[in-house]
Amino acid sequence: MLPTITATAQGVYEGTLSNGKNHQTIVLENDQYYTMYGQSLGGTFYVSGMVQGTGKSNNGSFSSSDLRDYYADGTVVAGTLSASYSPGTSFNGSVNEAGQAIAFTGGPISSGNYNYNAAANLANIAGSWSMTTLQGEAVAFSLQSNGAFSATSSGCRFTGTIAPRASGKNVFDVNLQFGASPCALPNQSASGIAVEYVANNGRRQLIIAGTNASRANGTAMFGLR
């Protein structure tokens, strides 16, 4: 008898939350996931919070017991996630945090805006970006053609690298190092992902998200050009 093939939930999904917010969720090939939530206004996705964790895909069911929700005010809340999925087509379920359940629905982003199965292209994001953090702070972000970047925000300077993910999917791996105070995480490092796509207003949107090694702190920023 041939072994059962377990399809993973990997892909990028967008949809709504039962609290009225919009979300964009990426599930990677290793079942790690990142969810950005906020509001879609005028074709732009304004990110106001981030969820990160690692789950398990099993024949249309996805579950995670190590979810962390990073609020804009710096609060971090632990929780769980359970969902049903059709790979790359739908990702629907609920998040449970502090006794509260938030339902979500998710479908694919239009292939004209983003193709998860295409190779990530560093040339698409090289150059300067005006970014915004979860806290609404402006970030001047500059990425060189070799993937090295530098950025400043409210007196905090940080540097790092962005590189296409080894999976060959349309995702970048990010590593960053914060400078000294006044950075909120002085001299600490973080890692995560970046995704770039064509927003509904025709401009290109870049979203970067990551956590420190202990996952006690998370950060995200977004920008258009």
Secondary structure, DSSP 4 states (H G I P E B T S, - for coil): -PPPP-----EEEEEEETTS-EEEEEE-TTSEEEEEEEEEETTEEEEEEEEEEE-EEETTEEEEEEEEEEETTS-EEEEEEEEEEETTTEEEEEEEETTEEEEEEEEEPPTTT--TTSPP-GGGT-EEEEEEETTS-EEEEEE-TTSEEEEEETTEEEEEEEEE-TT-SS-EEEEEEE-STTSSSTT-EEEEEEEEEE-TTSSEEEEEEEE-TTSS-EEEEEEE-
